Amino acid sequence: MTYKSVVLGGTFDHLHDGHKSLLKAAAAFATDRMVIGITVGVMLEKKEYPDLIEPFETRKAAVEHYIQSIKPDLKVEVHAITDPFGPSIVDEDLQAIVVSKETMAGALAVNRRREEKGLSLLEVEVINLVEGDGEKLSSTLIRKRIARKLEDSPLDDSSSLLHEDSFPEGKD
């Protein structure tokens, strides 16, 4: 099934294979337009190691670059969001929301809000982000490793921790 316009949201910190799987699936569902909400501000306060979350512009650029690399003709709109809903509850043209199993409740909340506002409900497309060993990839684990590296040697370049083969999969 494809849709003219899909939406998804997340923190997209230290873009990793789990993020890419979700973005790739969303791009496959979208024929014309993909709306992406990236969390900022209060939405980041309860995250582990919030001071190590990349700046919004860095996360936005990584997401846009990745989508451009897999589906260059797709129109991509990235919004900074300070609540769990962002444009998903005001954009009349959206047709579907792409979520992971872990964020399914968020999609249901979006549809409740859309219904309250008299907007059409979104089709919910659920993507399985669990890897073969039963654990999902995690930005939290990446930030945790960076924090440990910084504690051990504050002058070291922690970017080496971001290579896919340098950390095991973990839970976010």
Secondary structure, 3 states (H helix, E strand, C coil): CCEEEEEEEECCCCCCHHHHHHHHHHHHHEEEEEEEEEECHHHHCCCCCHHHCCCHHHHHHHHHHHHHHHCCCCEEEEEEECCCCHHHHCCCCCCEEEEEHHHHHHHHHHHHHHHHCCCCCCEEEEECCECCCCCECCHHHHHHHHHHHHHHCCCCCHHHHHCHHHCCCCCC
